[in-house]
Amino acid sequence: MKRVKTKRYILIFFVLVFFGFIYGLKAQSADFSEADFNRISPFNVRSLWLLRQVRYIIESYQVDADTKPAKEDDLLHGAAKGMVEAWKDPYTRFVSPSQLKDEEIELEGRYGGLGMYVGDRDGQILVISPMEDSPAEKAGLKPKDQIVKVDDEVVVGWTSDRVVQKLRGEPDTKVTVWVRREGEDELLSFEITREIINLKSVRYEMLSDDIGYLRLSQFKHNTAADAREGLRDLIKKGMKALILDLRNNGGGLLDASVKIVSMFVKNGLVVETKGRSERANEKYYVNKSEYLTSVPMVVMINGGSASASEIVAGALNDRGRAKLIGEKSFGKGSVQTLFPLTDGSGVYVTIARYYTPSGKVIDHVGLSPDIEVKGEPDKDKSKDEQLQRAIEEVKKEIRTVAGKR
């Protein structure tokens, strides 16, 4: 009987408040019309009324609400996040002011965490790629591992952004990541110690007297400049052919990928974006001033190659500049734009999809290699089957060029 009375009191309260609200609107109708209300409100009156009911019920009856009240900003950000998630696009997401600052630090190349890219695919949170020499890579996480649990919390059904926040923490603290891996019957667990991740996106060396090797692990603010410096050094050392390694490169900045392509192609289209709004429809062309070399080259890709790395691989392949060697890429080919909000928070919105110069769609499709080679990157180059096949191919290219001369 007590429950029935409580419901009745709540109903009476809300009816009185509702009619008071409507009366107030009508009283001010001369200055504030329904059209004005609909123009400034994100919801209609009925929806706002529902939100008000929910807040009142929680604040009145939740056992800790009086001693641990929710902050107004937390309520607002929670509502915004829920609204954005209703569109069911894992890459369209709301970020709080603190999250936005963390992501800006990440793009600058230094942050705390495990050092891996994750993404949402068909409702699953997958490891896109662990970063080179990161705690995630050293622990043994691999591309396409499905993250099922973090510490004691099952994360199935979570957004990728929420999982990332759960994985991050203070340096030198431990986190246990449980994953489901193809070919394994049981869940695999990895206890990993968080570290400050110092992102060095470019590594290069001469593999022999005439074969250069350029490894790009992500596309950050300084990637193009570092890659240019590396290529110039390889050219000075007598490079006659190049292997561009984009395996486990989870992507990054679009403008960095355009600059990288421009170093190998003299002119023409790099990538096209197509979306609903006019601002989303763009064509990105080679920057002629970035051009460096015409040496024969191949590009290595795998299931951890995504986003910006797929743009580079797709452009160089479509333009007939390089063969793709390895395994099919991840297939994350969409454009996110950050819309800053007035309180320092923001909304990342998927506004378009990438298309290679020949019109191929990357998103949810990926790039298929010209020469498929199974395997994984290995620090022992003699055991890296994909790299060894790439070396064979560029040697053929060197002989072909020498024969023409």
ZIDA-V636881 format. One record per backbone hydrogen bond with DSSP energy under -1.0 kcal/mol. CO is the residue of the C=O (numbers start at 1). NH is the residue of the N-H. E is the energy in kcal/mol with one decimal. If there is no record, write none. Layout:
<<CO NH E> <CO NH E>>
This chain:
<<1 5 -2.2> <2 6 -2.4> <3 7 -2.3> <4 8 -2.1> <5 9 -2.6> <6 10 -2.4> <7 11 -2.5> <8 12 -2.6> <9 13 -2.5> <10 14 -2.6> <11 15 -2.4> <12 16 -2.3> <13 17 -2.6> <14 18 -2.9> <15 19 -2.6> <16 20 -2.2> <17 21 -2.5> <18 22 -2.6> <19 23 -2.7> <20 24 -2.4> <21 25 -2.1> <22 26 -2.4> <23 27 -2.7> <24 28 -1.3> <26 29 -1.6> <28 31 -1.5> <28 32 -2.7> <33 37 -2.0> <34 38 -2.6> <35 39 -1.6> <36 40 -1.5> <37 41 -1.9> <44 48 -2.3> <45 49 -2.3> <46 50 -1.7> <47 51 -2.0> <48 52 -2.3> <49 53 -2.2> <50 54 -2.2> <51 55 -2.4> <52 56 -2.5> <53 57 -2.6> <54 58 -2.3> <55 59 -2.7> <56 60 -1.9> <57 61 -2.2> <58 62 -2.2> <62 65 -1.5> <64 68 -2.8> <71 75 -2.2> <72 76 -2.5> <73 77 -3.0> <74 78 -2.3> <75 79 -2.1> <76 80 -2.4> <77 81 -2.6> <78 82 -2.3> <79 83 -2.2> <80 84 -2.3> <81 85 -2.3> <84 87 -1.6> <85 88 -1.9> <89 92 -1.5> <93 348 -3.0> <95 346 -2.3> <96 100 -2.5> <97 101 -1.8> <98 102 -2.0> <99 103 -2.1> <100 104 -1.9> <101 105 -1.9> <102 106 -2.0> <103 107 -2.0> <104 108 -1.2> <105 110 -1.5> <106 109 -1.1> <109 199 -2.6> <111 197 -5.5> <113 195 -2.5> <114 136 -2.4> <115 131 -2.8> <117 128 -2.4> <117 129 -1.3> <119 126 -3.1> <121 124 -1.6> <124 121 -2.8> <125 147 -2.9> <126 119 -2.5> <127 144 -3.8> <129 117 -3.0> <131 134 -1.9> <134 138 -2.5> <135 139 -1.9> <136 140 -1.0> <136 141 -2.1> <142 145 -1.8> <145 127 -2.6> <146 180 -2.5> <148 155 -2.4> <149 178 -3.2> <150 153 -2.2> <153 150 -2.6> <155 158 -2.2> <159 163 -2.0> <160 164 -2.5> <161 165 -2.0> <162 166 -1.6> <163 167 -2.1> <164 168 -1.8> <170 173 -1.5> <173 194 -3.2> <175 192 -3.1> <176 151 -3.6> <177 190 -2.2> <178 148 -2.8> <178 149 -1.5> <179 188 -2.9> <180 146 -2.4> <181 184 -2.3> <188 179 -2.9> <190 177 -2.8> <192 175 -2.4> <194 172 -2.8> <195 113 -2.7> <197 111 -1.8> <201 217 -2.2> <203 215 -3.6> <205 213 -2.4> <210 240 -3.2> <210 241 -1.4> <211 207 -2.7> <211 208 -1.1> <212 243 -2.1> <213 205 -1.9> <214 245 -2.9> <215 203 -2.2> <219 253 -2.6> <220 223 -1.1> <222 226 -2.3> <223 227 -2.7> <224 228 -2.4> <225 229 -2.0> <226 230 -2.2> <227 231 -2.8> <228 232 -2.3> <229 233 -1.7> <230 234 -2.3> <231 235 -2.6> <232 236 -2.1> <233 237 -1.5> <234 239 -2.0> <235 238 -1.7> <241 212 -3.1> <242 298 -1.8> <243 214 -2.7> <244 300 -2.6> <245 216 -2.1> <246 249 -1.5> <249 306 -2.6> <251 219 -2.3> <253 257 -1.4> <254 258 -1.9> <255 259 -1.8> <256 260 -1.9> <257 261 -2.1> <258 262 -2.0> <261 264 -2.0> <261 265 -1.3> <263 292 -2.0> <263 293 -2.0> <268 286 -2.9> <271 284 -2.8> <272 355 -2.3> <273 282 -1.3> <274 353 -1.9> <278 281 -1.1> <280 282 -1.0> <282 273 -2.9> <284 270 -3.3> <284 271 -1.3> <287 290 -2.2> <288 291 -1.2> <296 242 -2.4> <298 244 -2.8> <299 325 -2.7> <300 246 -2.3> <301 327 -2.0> <302 305 -2.1> <305 330 -2.6> <306 309 -1.8> <307 311 -1.7> <308 312 -2.0> <309 313 -2.4> <310 314 -2.7> <311 315 -2.4> <312 316 -2.4> <313 317 -2.0> <314 318 -2.7> <315 319 -2.2> <316 321 -2.4> <316 322 -1.5> <317 320 -1.5> <323 299 -2.8> <324 370 -1.2> <324 371 -2.2> <325 301 -2.1> <326 373 -2.2> <331 364 -3.5> <333 354 -2.7> <335 351 -2.3> <337 349 -2.4> <339 347 -1.9> <341 344 -1.8> <345 341 -2.9> <346 95 -2.8> <347 339 -2.6> <348 93 -1.9> <349 337 -2.3> <352 335 -2.9> <353 274 -1.9> <354 362 -1.2> <355 272 -2.5> <356 359 -2.4> <360 356 -2.1> <362 365 -2.1> <362 366 -2.9> <367 329 -2.0> <371 326 -2.2> <379 381 -1.1> <380 383 -2.2> <383 385 -1.2> <384 388 -2.6> <385 389 -2.0> <386 390 -2.0> <387 391 -2.4> <388 392 -1.8> <389 393 -2.0> <390 394 -2.3> <391 395 -1.9> <392 396 -1.7> <393 397 -1.9> <394 398 -2.4> <395 399 -2.2> <396 400 -2.4> <397 401 -2.4> <398 402 -2.4> <399 403 -2.2> <400 404 -1.8> <401 405 -1.3>>
